Amino acid sequence: MERSAADLLPAVTTRDPGQMRWAGAPTVELRLSAEGPHDRPRPDLRTLIDLSGLGPTDRNALPEMAVTITAIPGLEHKERQSLLRRALVYMAHSFGFVEADEELLL
């Protein structure tokens, strides 16, 4: 079962996670980033990852994609999966993959 940092960190940082007070809403960032030598342009993600399942994009260069999710900690597995699917589709749309939908991620 996959877990997010918002689920795991409270148990590591305190003896009673139920008594922990959050400074703000927990967020998790999902990021895909193509890195390379600093003296060269960053490579396109599509040269490293097959994103063709998301459909075409209107972007010429795509060195990174990211989305931040804000949610309550301790989500049930199904809720977490659904939230992650929606976030990935939102990220795809934000980076020009307008044909991406949740059905692709099942």
C-alpha positions as CSV (number, residue, x, y, z in Angstrom):
1,M,0.0,0.0,0.0
2,E,1.5,3.4,-1.0
3,R,1.6,6.1,1.7
4,S,2.3,9.8,1.4
5,A,4.7,11.8,3.5
6,A,1.7,13.4,5.2
7,D,0.7,10.0,6.5
8,L,4.2,8.8,7.5
9,L,6.0,11.8,9.0
10,P,3.7,12.4,12.0
11,A,4.5,8.9,13.3
12,V,8.2,9.6,12.9
13,T,8.2,13.1,14.6
14,T,6.0,12.5,17.6
15,R,4.9,9.7,19.9
16,D,1.2,10.5,19.5
17,P,0.4,11.6,16.0
18,G,-3.3,12.1,17.0
19,Q,-2.2,15.0,19.2
20,M,0.0,16.6,16.6
21,R,-1.0,20.1,15.5
22,W,-0.4,21.0,11.9
23,A,1.2,24.4,11.1
24,G,-0.8,24.4,7.9
25,A,-2.6,22.1,5.5
26,P,-0.4,19.1,4.5
27,T,0.7,19.2,0.9
28,V,2.4,16.7,-1.3
29,E,4.2,17.6,-4.5
30,L,4.4,15.2,-7.4
31,R,7.2,16.2,-9.8
32,L,8.8,14.8,-12.9
33,S,12.0,16.6,-13.8
34,A,14.7,16.0,-16.4
35,E,18.1,17.0,-15.2
36,G,21.5,17.1,-16.9
37,P,24.8,19.0,-16.9
38,H,24.4,22.6,-15.8
39,D,26.2,23.9,-18.9
40,R,23.6,22.4,-21.2
41,P,19.8,22.9,-21.7
42,R,17.6,20.6,-19.7
43,P,16.5,17.5,-21.7
44,D,12.8,17.1,-22.6
45,L,11.0,14.6,-20.4
46,R,9.6,12.9,-23.5
47,T,13.2,11.7,-24.3
48,L,13.3,9.9,-20.9
49,I,9.7,8.9,-20.2
50,D,7.1,7.6,-22.6
51,L,4.3,10.1,-22.2
52,S,2.5,9.2,-25.4
53,G,-0.4,7.6,-23.4
54,L,-1.4,11.1,-22.4
55,G,-1.9,12.1,-26.0
56,P,-0.3,15.0,-27.8
57,T,0.8,18.2,-26.0
58,D,1.0,21.7,-27.3
59,R,4.4,22.2,-25.6
60,N,7.7,22.3,-27.6
61,A,10.0,21.6,-24.6
62,L,8.9,19.9,-21.5
63,P,11.8,19.7,-18.9
64,E,9.5,19.2,-15.9
65,M,5.9,18.6,-14.8
66,A,4.6,19.2,-11.3
67,V,1.4,19.4,-9.2
68,T,0.9,20.1,-5.5
69,I,-1.9,18.3,-3.7
70,T,-3.4,19.7,-0.5
71,A,-5.4,17.1,1.5
72,I,-6.1,15.9,5.0
73,P,-3.7,13.3,6.4
74,G,-4.8,9.7,6.8
75,L,-6.9,9.3,3.7
76,E,-8.2,5.8,3.0
77,H,-6.4,3.9,0.2
78,K,-9.3,4.4,-2.4
79,E,-9.6,8.1,-1.6
80,R,-5.8,8.6,-1.9
81,Q,-5.8,6.7,-5.3
82,S,-8.7,8.8,-6.6
83,L,-7.1,12.1,-5.4
84,L,-3.7,11.1,-7.0
85,R,-5.4,10.2,-10.3
86,R,-7.2,13.5,-10.4
87,A,-4.0,15.4,-9.6
88,L,-2.1,13.5,-12.3
89,V,-4.8,14.4,-14.9
90,Y,-4.7,18.0,-13.7
91,M,-0.9,18.1,-14.1
92,A,-1.2,16.6,-17.6
93,H,-3.8,19.2,-18.6
94,S,-1.6,22.0,-17.1
95,F,1.3,20.9,-19.3
96,G,-0.7,20.7,-22.6
97,F,-1.9,17.1,-22.6
98,V,-5.5,18.1,-23.1
99,E,-6.7,14.5,-24.0
100,A,-5.5,13.0,-20.7
101,D,-8.2,11.6,-18.5
102,E,-8.6,9.4,-15.4
103,E,-9.5,6.3,-17.4
104,L,-5.9,6.2,-18.7
105,L,-4.6,5.8,-15.2
106,L,-6.7,2.8,-14.2
